[in-house]
């Protein structure tokens, strides 16, 4: 800590374009599902059908957040179980 | 133990039975964060399940949405309660503001995962940039929530006639706004759940902003660069995504259904 002259040499890697593109795609999907939720909210009568649609869409969104953003899809399978 | 947090388990000289192998393939810190988030998920599930139960114990509004008026006789329709947007007084924009809040939180989740990605590449400047965006998103969300709470507590222009039990007898009085005991939107439970669920979530966002600031500070001062890895960004990132995840559920079950 005291040796300021010995700052570690850091190799900065270039951005992983493919990965970043994928993350923005996921963001787009989340945004799109939310938009559809809005349309459903104002075009369908209240009832069990509407609630089911919302629940399904919420679970899809949750899967994307946990799987992609929280990286669980790419971790060891044991962690998921 | 070891002087720095181990990110990889390869090259560990300990035997399997001495803790040399991580069975989940993730570091101790990340695994513990997952455990914490799991327990936190139970708490939020408890709140939302209770909300569903109490709501189903009340009468539902059966008339048409256009004729809807506030009453303690039935559970309110969320889109009629949350229809205000700042600077647009008197304009009915159902769920628009909460939609904006949802968008802000999703975006800040994206910038967080971009900060994690930059951390993997040891790109300090990029981590700083994306952490700043994430902080901005979190603070924006909290500000929106502060406005929403204020509007909810202060109330609308016209009062609602509410039956209340005062000193042993039922009286009817005009109520504007909301408190924990009485509100103009519907049964008292409705406002209580609003305060507890969005409040508990908001407190998580608030803590997340503090953690994110800590991460940003440590990045700027080069702590992670000297440490050789940015795993702390990942761990706090997990927490931040969880906060977004919870909001997805709150948004559906409290505002949409």
Interface residues (C-beta under 8 A of the other chain):
Chain A: X1 X7 X8 X10 X11 X12 X13 X14 X15 X16 X19 X20 X23 X24 X26 X27 X30 X31 X34 X37 X38 X41 X42 X46 X50 X51 X54 X55 X57 X58 X61 X62 X65 X66 X68 X69 X70 X75 X76 X78 X79
Chain B: X23 X24 X25 X26 X31 X34 X60 X77 X79 X94 X95 X99 X102 X103 X106 X107 X109 X110 X112 X113 X114 X117 X118 X120 X121 X122 X123 X124 X126 X222 X225 X226 X228 X237 X238 X241 X242 X244 X245 X248 X249 X251 X252 X253 X256 X257
